[in-house]
């Protein structure tokens, strides 16, 4: 409930933006009063006395006929209806009368009005030099006014629609999480999860398609579809009031559509950056997992790129129809936009090949995103000079990115430099013990490990690993009732049956012996490429380590409150589920290991609490279907399932749990401890 209260405060603060922080229609006005702006629009190109060396705005500021014509038009067109205040007219006059704030008019508005004697008789002719106060044609003025009002209305829609997409994007996870606190929500969620949340698309999720991208689950697809449909809908609606006199051209309509695509793309960008962050606030305001946000980050990025490409194509067609393409492309703001477009395209494209060189991808990805942000900033700045609030989206993106990096730095500094002791576990795995780190034994945590001494040329390199408090890896004796007869009955390390029963009730593990091992955390690393291969071959077993963490994968509360907990893991995936065996009193572990990692079994199996049922297979696989069917047959009413291992195993467990949830009376809680890095 604290998270929900915090979310409410954030939403209220967004709604209470000050005019300086807002968009058009939210503290920023483009043409207010429109009656006055329309007057100047009609005569903006009027021919007046002006030396060739002087700026047009300077000449207008010193031209009596121009100022009196504008003042008289404002007086007759703005009064008595819609009757803007005199202060508003004077404010407009001092800044906008000449179109240049640095060239203020030589008279105030009231003084210019007083200089008009009676009603002017001459009419405005744009082909003739303006030598006296003239009357403006009502039709021309009305067309200019309605065009400006339609333009401002569209700008207000841009801001509203962009904010709608962003707030729906961040609000949906919070809202769906809040619904779980309502009465009878458990009954509904028990029905919804196996039908709409757990199922995969085409039976694949953790397994990448062609090693290029991950398919979302059905639940994740629903969110992606929601944002996509909302984006497309808001791109296409509300164009009916653009030009009442039917004077709009294809280029005019393309201009509005191009503007809208550009601003909506800006609203998708902070969502994309937020979902990628390690310190994404939605991880604490919702019950969605870190891997879910990482997947959504990629799919929203693709949608953002699609809208940006659409924006560029529309502008290209518009400039071509107007015959201005060559002239516009030569302008700096367009060139910066092109730079941003290509940077965004490359950032999204290269992300599909990250498995072939993750560190190269990561560095290039950050550089490309920075280029994209900078290019977009200059594209907007050179075009609009911060007059319409578009830059707020860039500020928001930068704030999200810097907040994430600042918190990361704070986490690293809080843990400080630590000594890491490395020991080999067979030929494929190493164990790294980081001393003195005092983190809780909460299941479902990971951290990012820096080993600068191993990769001296890239000391910033870090990788995520499941973390295990070192004290959980101590060798344990069996429960008293199950001890081998040859053990001495006087062993003081034995825990009583009553103690173990109390531990089950409290979901608290009981050590069967007392140890004084110092605090610390441990990670197990499988040999691969990059830093993991260097770690295996490094001569020294002791390093300086830095750690960024711990981070929560997802909330472990649902599976830990189940009656029965089933753990599936493969190989090194045991490190992701090991803390769960110490956090639940009724656990069965299924662990499949390749023959080359038998040493890992020898290292970790003795550390498992005696109450844990286990099915460990070296060189073979446990039958997932048979294991789950056995739980159904046993009559358990609420079963939690945790899986951490190869993608094929994770997807098989997910699919089987979803199928059983749809047809069996058992209520299932599923936690997939897999990251779609």
Secondary structure, DSSP 8 states (H G I E B T S, - for coil): -HHHHHHHHHHHHHHT--GGG--BTTTB-SSSSHHHHHHHHHHTT-B----TTS-HHHHHHH-HHHHHHHHHHHHHHHTTTT---HHHHHHHHHHHSSS-TTS--SS-HHHHHHT--S----B--TTSB--S--B--HHHHHHHHHHHHHHHHHHHHHHHHHHHHHHHHHHHHHHHHHHTTSTTHHHHHHHHIIIIIS-BBTTBSSS-BTTTB---BHHHHHHHHHHHHHHHHHHHS--TTS-TTS---HHHHHHHHHHHHHHHHHHHHHHHHHHH-TT-THHHHS---HHHHHHHHHHHHHHHHHHHHHHHHHHHHHHHHHT-HHHHHTSHHHHHHHHHHHHHHHHHHHGGGGGG-HHHHHHHHHHHHHHHHHHHHHHHHHHHTTSSSTHHHHHHHHHHHHHHHHHHHHHHHHH--EEEEEEEETTTEEEEEEET------SSEEEEEE-TTTSGGGTT-EEEEE-EEGGGGS-----GGG--TTS-TT-TT---HHHHHHHHHHT----SS------EEEEEEE--STHHHHHHH-S-SEEEEEEEEEEESS--HHHHTSSEEEEEEEGGGHHHHHHHHTS-SSEEEEEEE-GGGHHHHHHHGGGS-TT-EEEEEESS---HHHHHHHHHHHT-SEEEEEEES-HHHHHHHHHHHHHHHHHSS-EEEEEE-----
